[in-house]
Amino acid sequence: MSIKKIKIDIILPVLNESEVLEKQLRILKDYLNHNNYHSYIIYITVVDNGSTDQTQEVAKKLLKNKLLDNYIRIPEKGRGRALKIAMKKSRADVFCYMDIDLSTDLQHFFPLINGIIIDNYDISIGSRLSSGSQVIGRKKIREITSRSYNIIVKILFPKSGIDDMQCGFKAISREKAQILLPLVKNNFWFFDTELLLLSRKLNLQIKQLPVKWIDDPSSSVNILKTAIEDLIGLIRIRINIK
């Protein structure tokens, strides 16, 4: 009797990544092909939130070349919005999302999803701030901002127990995603924090995986704008979560 293989959907939210999309997908695909790829059925989904460059044309070419399994185009910007839509459309058993720059070393991919499939956690997350993690090449301002943010989170939510809310390397079971996604209001960068804080409210089990992380110097994330969004989001959650 054949055993049903678990389906994994790797979701990559992108915005104006036409110049690096093919290169990064080849790196990801090569890693999967050489590291136990056939233990699971793995799909790669690119969800494009508002690109104005040639990302759509490149993605369609990659679909034809089998470097990509799914491409979703949404007109509005918003990383959180993109992730919500991609997960709702997916039929996988486990959703894993990561940034297209692949800053988190791919050696952590299978330990991440096995945290759910084998260890029976509800959510599995990469952490750059836990003991055993390694961060390379990060600018001091980003390091200070990240650590300060997570300190604020621990002050406002002392029982959260999460070392790094913002690392863009997470996996969640389909069952728990269906419960959580309708509750998450943020459609941008605060999505990760809100997802985890709501998970704690519902007493879900979260695995934290120390990771090796290499900074992407070309990152276009607006630190000030994101910090303001995050602080507003934290206050909203603190008021609403009793």
C-alpha angles and dihedrals in degrees: 000000000000119000117229111244119228115247120227124192116200106202120200116188110205139185119186096338100140094125096056104024099095094043093051094045090052090053091050094044093048091051093051093046092053098041116059094297094157096057087082137021103251126192127188117215126186114199112194114204109195104323115176097188128070095291093117094051092047092048093051090052090050090051090057090047092051093240088117131040102193136017122191121188121197122175098219125079118237130114093209091049090050093052093048093052094045093050093047091052095045124094095198124125093227129029120208122183131190139161119270091237087068090220090161110075110253091227085083095058099090094040086052097054093036087060085072103029099042106016093042098230117153094222131018121198139184116234128202093183103051124101108277096028121126124210119190130192098355117157113245094238091056092046093050092046093049095048092044091051093051091048089054090050091052091050093050095038106027093169096054094091092197117138098192121023097174108051106124094223113094143138130201135181117251091238094056094041089058089056098043106039096068088054097051109092101179118092099186137049096320088066092095095052094046091048092054097043091051089048090056091048088056091046093241119167115250125192116207115206119194107227142192106242129186118198119240106223091198094060111138097200111135103230097198096045092047092047092053091047090050094050092049089049093050092052091049092050093044091054094046101041111075 
